Amino acid sequence: MASEQLTEVLTQRLAGLRDANLYRDPKNPLRNRAELGARRCGRPLIDLSSNDYLGLAHLPSSPSEPAGAGASRLIHGTRAAHLVLETELATWLGTEAALLFSSGYAANVGLVSALAQPGDLVLSDALNHASLIDGTRLSRADVVILPHRDVGALARALATANGRTTWVVTESYFSMDGTMCDLCAVEQVLAQHPHAHLVLDEAHSLGVFGPQGRGLAAAAGCTPAALVGTFGKAFGVHGAFVAGTYDLCAWLWNRARSFVFSTAPSPALQTTVRERLTTVSHADAERDRLTSLCRAFHVQLDHHFPGRRAAGSCGPITPLLIGEPEAAVAVADSLADYGILTQAVRPPTVPAGTARVRLSLNARLTYAELDAAIDALQHALANVPEFGPL
């Protein structure tokens, strides 16, 4: 049992989170409130919160494989289902190999901490996901944080790297801002520095952008040294992978601690992911519909709430900047009362002063549901004071 002293420490720390409007309730009552609001409005719950961009999460899973692998991949957990899926992922993306991880977080932490060594240099975008940040910290390499999407700052940092092995770490489509990395410009800079290598997180891009949903790197004709993808977003299931050369995946097999010391992913899940890979690669109609929904929604948002949409945001991730955590929570709560499910995103997930409601669209939404969301937002934002430049 926890000691009285530990209970007191945790109680005080949780109280501090509540006082700062940064507490996240583990019971997540917001969904319950949104479901009640939807019933009161006489319509289905409008989900603007998930990352299920193609609307595939409702599909059933395959029961043809055992649920558990029984051990880590290096012991005896590797099954045929893992190897077949890795081969199919590599073929889809045009890489030599791919390696499965239990989650996107595990993939990013394991990848960056295994690649970057003490004495190496990591150039990391200021708005990178926490998993990339944590992998960078664990690597014990030297780190420079670059301003968000600033290719000029990247070029200047590489010019002073003095030939050190350098890892340029970035997301392709940023999960909290809905902004895109200029991969063509990044590749042009990296072409001048053979000691620099691109580590690209495509978690929120795969399935949504590019030919056959192969992401923004494929759309730009860009070939990163390591590409991270997940199955918990557009694929609608769970898990992740890293794709690249045979040597890259062999190194991760040996040195990515989040891979080496984790039980292998469920073989049954890998069979389901294979089915979803086929679905995703043939989902051009869903991607076109999602693009149309996003454009229509952005036009309405900019008309009704000028200055609220994060600068440069595009695609299904649409953050509306509110400012302070308390106000963002109030907006999310108000939306729930109208049957709209979304979340208030607050520090430390985003920088202080940029708390927001993160609206995330998927291909199953209707234009009528987006109109209902706009109406609900008008009510929710009516009492939020205007903010200055963020």
N, C-alpha and C positions, 0 to 999 in steps of 0.2 A: 504494500500500500504506500501511497505518497505520504511523505511526512507533512506535518502542519506547516513547516517552513517552506517546503516546495509549493504547497497549495497557496500560501500567502504570496509567494513570488509570482506565480502564474496568474493569480487573481489580480494583482496590481498591474501586471503587464497587459492583461486583457482589458482592464479598465482604461489603461492608457490608449489602447486602440479605439475603444468606444468613444473616449473623449475627443479623439482626433477625427472621428467619423471614418475610421479605416478598418473597422471590425467586419469580418465576413462571417455570417451565421452558418455553421456547419449544417444546420437543418434546412437551410435554403428556403425560407418561407415565401420568397418572391414568386417562385413558380406557382405555389398554391394560391397566392393572391391573384396572379395573372389568370389562372384557370377559373377562379371565382368571377373575375371581371369578364372573362369571355362568356361564361354562362349568363351573366347579367345582361351582357350586350346581345345575347342570342346568336353568337357566332363561334366558330372554333377558335381555339387559342392561336394567336398569330406569333409565331416564333421568329424573332429577330435577334436571337442570341447565339444559336449554335453555329458550328463551322461545317455543317452538313450541306455544302454548297450545291451539290447535284441532287440532293434529296434522296440519297441511297440508304440512309441509316435505318429505314423502316423495313428493308428487304430481309428475308430470313437468311440464316447462316447454313452452311453445309454441315451435315452430321456424319460425313463419310470417313473421317479420321478420328483417332483418339483425342480426347480433350487435352491431355497432358503429355509433355515430352519426357518428364521424369528426371531430367538433369540438365546441366549446362551443355552448350554445344560442344565444348572441348572434352567433356566426360563421355557421355553416351546419349546426349539429347538430340543430336542431329538426325532428322528423319528425311525421307525422300521428299516430303512436302516442302521442307525448307529449301532443299537444293533446287527443286523444280521452280519454285517461286523466284528464287534469286536469279536463276538463269533467265526466266521470262522478264523480270524487271530490267536486267541488263540489256536484253534484246530490245525492249520497248524504248529505253533511253539511249541506246547506241553506245553503251559502255562495255568494257571488258568483263566486269563482274559487279556483283552487288552483295551486301551482307545485311541480314535482318537483325533488328534490335527490338527490344520489348516496347519501347515508346520513343517518341520524338525527343523527349528530354534526355533519355539514355543515349540516343544516337549522337546528339550534339555534344553532350558532356564527354562521352567516350571518344568521339572523333577528334575534337579540338585538343583535349588533354593528351591524347596519344600522339598526335602529329607534332604539335609545338613542343619543343624541348627547351630546357634552360639554355640561354644564349641566343635562341631564335627571337624573331620579332613578330608580334601579332598586331595587325592594324584592324581595329574593330569599329563598326558603325555605332554611333552613339545610341541608336534605338534598337540594337539587337536584342533578341529574346534572352530571357534569363538563363536558359540552358546554354547558349553560346557564351554568355558572360561567365557562367560558372565553369565551363570547360576551359576558358582562357585563364581563369584564376588558378585552376588546378594544374595547368601546364607548367607554371613557374617561368614562362617565357616573359620577355619584356613586352609591355603592352602600350600601344598608343590608341587613344579613343579619338576617332575622326568625327567631325560634324556630320550630321545625317545627310547621306547621299552627296557628299561633297567630293567630287572626282578630283578637283584641283588640290584639295588637301591630301588626297591619296597620292597624287603624283609627287607632291612636295615631300611627303614622308618617305616614299620609295627612293627619291633622289638622295636622301641622306642615310639610307640603310646600309651603305658601304658593303653591299654584296652579301649581307647576312641572309640566311634562309628566312623568308618572310611569308606569313600566312595572312591573306586578306580575307577577313571573315565578315560575312553579311547575309542578311535575308534577301531574297529576290522580291517578295511581296510582304511588306511589314504588317504584322498581325494586329497591332494596335492603332496604326495610322492609315492603313490602306494605301500606302505609297509604294512605288516601284523603284528598285535599283536600276540605274542606267547601265545595264550590263554591256552594251556595245562600247560605251565610253570606258568602262572599267577594263574591258579586254584590250582596248587600244593602249591604255597605260601599261597594263601588265606585259604586253608584247615587248616593251622596251626594257623589261627587268626580268630576265630568265630565272633569277633567284626567288621571285615572288609567285605565290600559288593561291588560287581562289578557292575558298571553302564557302559553299553556297547552300543556304537553307531554303529549300523550295516547299516547305510544309504547307503553306497556304496558297501555293501557286499550282502544284500538280493537280490535274483534273479540271482546272478552271481555265488556264491559259495555254496557248501554244498548240501546235498541230497534234492531234490525238490526245490533247490534254497533257502533253509532256512538259509543260511549264514554261516559264519565261526565259530560261536558258535556251531551250530549243527554239523558242520564238525569235530570239536574238542571234541564233547561230553560235552561241557561246558554249565552250566546253570547260567547265570548272574542273579543278583537280579532284574535288570531292563534292558530291551532290547529296544532300539529305532530303528524303521524302518521308511522308507519314501516311498512314492509312486511316487516321482518326478524323480527317477533314472530308475532302471530296469523296474518298472511298467509302466513308460511312461505317468503318469498323474500328480496328485498333492495331497499333504497332507502327514500326518505322523501318527504314533501311538507309544505308549509305551506298552510293554507286560510284564507281571509278575504275581504276586499273586493277589487274590481278594483284600487283604488289601492294597497292593501297589496302585492299581488303585482307590480304595476308597479314599485313602489319597490324590492322585492327583486330584480326582474329587472335593475334598474339599479345597485343598491348592495350587494347581498349578495355579498361577495367569494368565498365558498365556492361560490356558484352561477355568478357571472360567469366565474371563472377555472378552471372544471372542465369536462372533457369531458362532454357530455350522457349521461345513462344509456342503457344498451343499449335500442334499440327493441324487440328480441325480448323483453326482460324486461318492458317496459311492457305488451305483449300478454298475457303471463302474469299480470301483476298485475291486469289487467282481468278475467281469468277468475277470479282469486282474490277479487276484490271481489264478484263475483256469489255465489261460494261462501260468503264470510264473511257477507254480508248475509242469506243464507238458512240460516245455521247455528244456528238457535235450539236444535235438539236437542242439538248439541254443547256449546253454552253451558250448557244445563240440566244436561247430564251433568257438565261441568266443575264447576259450582256444587255439585252433590251430592257429587262426589269431594272437593272442598275442605272442605266441612262435615264429612264423615266423618273426613277426615284430621286436621283441627284438633281434633276431639273426642278422637281417640286421642292426639295429641301432648300436649294439655293434661292428659289422664289420666295418661300415663306419664312426662311430663317437665314437671311444673308449673313455671312461671316461666321456661322456656327460650324459648318463642315470643315474638317481639318484640311489645311492647305495641301494640295497635291494628291488628296485621296481619290481613288478610283476603284472600280470593281466592286465586289460584294461587301467588303469591309468598309463601313462608313461611320467614323466616329464624329459625334456632335460634341464639340467642346463646350463645357459648362464652366469650368474654373475651379471651384472649391469642392471638396468631397461631399460636404453636407448638401449642397445644391444638386450635385449629380445623383446622390441617393434619392433625394426628393423627386427628381424627374423620373427615375426608374420606378419608384413606388407609384407615382401618378400614372405612368403608362400601364403598370400592372392592373390598376383599377379599371382600365379600359380593355383588358384582355391582351395587352401587348407584352410579350416576354422579351426583356433585354436587361443588360446588366450595367450598373455603374462601375466604371473602371477608375480606380484611384491609385495614388502612390502606395507602395513603391513600383507598381506595375508601369505607371507612367510618371513623367516628371511632376514635381510639385507645381500647383497652379494650373494644371492641364487635365484635371478630372473630367470625365466624359461619360456619355452613354454610347456604347459601342453597338451599332446596328449592323447586323450581318444578314445578307439576303441569300436565298436559295431558290433553285429553279422550280420548286413546287408552289411558291407563293403566287397569288393572283394580283392583277392590277387593282382589283377592288380592295384586297387586303392592304396593299400599299396606301391606297387612299384613306382607309380607316386608320392606318398608322400615322399619316400626316395629320388627320383630324385630332388624334390623341396627343400628338406632339404639340399641336397648337395650344391645347388645354394645359399640358404639362409644363410648357416653357413660358406660359403667360406670366407667371410670378417669379421668374428667374431674372435677376437684374442683368443689364447689359455689362459686358466685360470689355476691357481694353485689349490691345494687341497681345497675343500669347506667343 
